[in-house]
C-alpha cells in the first residue's frame, strides 16, 4: 500500500502557508510510502527558472524543507521540465512548477 496525493499549491502567500502546513501534517500521519504529483507553484532552485531575474533563495526553503523531512525525491521525467510560461515585466519566463515526487519508505 502507498499514499497518493494530487496537489495544487496556491500562489497566494497566506494560502501557500496553509498548503505547506497541511502537507507537513499529512507527512507526520502517514505510515506508508507517499507519491505526490501536481502543481506545487514553487521552485526548489534558480535552475528551475529560465528568463527574468532569479527569485530570492529564501523562496525555495518551504519546498526544500518539506522534501527533506518527508524523504521525498523528484522522479525522473522526459521532455521540457518548465511547465509554466509567462511574462514578468519585460521578461518571458519559464518555471518548473509541476513535479512528481516519492519516497522509499
C-alpha positions in Angstrom: 0.0 0.0 0.0 1.1 3.6 -0.6 -0.4 7.1 -0.3 -1.0 9.1 -3.5 -1.7 12.9 -3.4 -2.6 15.1 -6.3 -2.0 18.7 -5.3 -2.3 22.3 -6.3 -0.2 24.9 -4.4 -1.9 28.2 -4.3 0.1 31.3 -5.4 -1.4 33.4 -2.6 1.2 33.6 0.3 -1.2 33.0 3.2 -2.9 30.1 1.4 0.5 28.8 0.4 1.5 28.7 4.1 -1.7 26.7 4.8 -0.8 24.3 1.9 2.7 23.6 3.4 1.3 23.2 6.9 -1.3 20.7 5.6 1.3 18.7 3.7 3.5 18.6 6.9 0.5 17.2 8.9 -0.1 14.6 6.2 3.5 13.6 6.3 3.5 13.2 10.1 0.5 10.9 10.0 1.3 8.6 7.1 2.7 5.1 7.7 3.4 4.0 4.1 5.3 5.3 1.1 4.0 8.6 -0.5 3.7 9.6 -4.1 2.8 13.3 -4.7 2.2 14.9 -8.1 0.8 18.2 -9.3 1.4 21.9 -9.4 3.4 22.9 -6.3 3.7 26.5 -7.6 7.1 26.7 -6.1 10.7 26.3 -7.2 13.5 24.4 -5.5 16.3 26.3 -7.1 17.1 29.0 -9.6 17.9 26.2 -12.1 14.1 25.8 -12.4 13.8 29.4 -13.7 14.6 30.4 -17.2 14.4 34.1 -18.1 14.0 37.2 -15.9 15.6 37.8 -12.6 16.2 34.9 -10.2 13.8 34.6 -7.3 15.3 35.1 -3.8 16.8 31.9 -2.5 14.6 32.2 0.6 11.6 31.4 -1.6 12.9 27.8 -2.0 13.0 26.9 1.7 9.5 25.7 2.3 9.5 23.1 -0.5 13.1 22.0 0.2 12.3 21.5 3.9 9.2 19.6 3.1 11.0 17.3 0.6 13.8 16.8 3.1 11.6 16.0 6.1 9.4 13.6 4.0 12.5 12.0 2.4 10.9 12.9 -1.0 12.8 12.8 -4.2 12.0 14.1 -7.7 11.0 11.3 -10.1 12.7 11.1 -13.4 11.0 12.8 -16.3 11.4 13.3 -20.0 11.0 16.4 -22.1 10.7 20.0 -21.1 10.5 20.4 -17.4 9.4 24.0 -17.5 5.6 23.7 -17.1 4.7 27.4 -16.8 5.5 30.2 -19.2 4.5 33.9 -18.8 5.7 37.5 -18.7 7.2 39.1 -15.7 7.8 42.7 -16.6 9.7 42.8 -19.9 10.9 39.2 -19.5 9.5 35.9 -20.8 10.0 33.4 -18.0 9.6 29.7 -17.7 9.3 27.9 -14.4 9.2 24.3 -13.3 6.2 24.3 -11.0 4.7 20.8 -11.7 6.5 17.7 -10.5 6.1 14.2 -9.2 8.0 13.1 -6.0 8.0 10.0 -3.9 9.8 8.4 -1.0 11.1 4.9 -0.5 9.5 4.1 2.9 
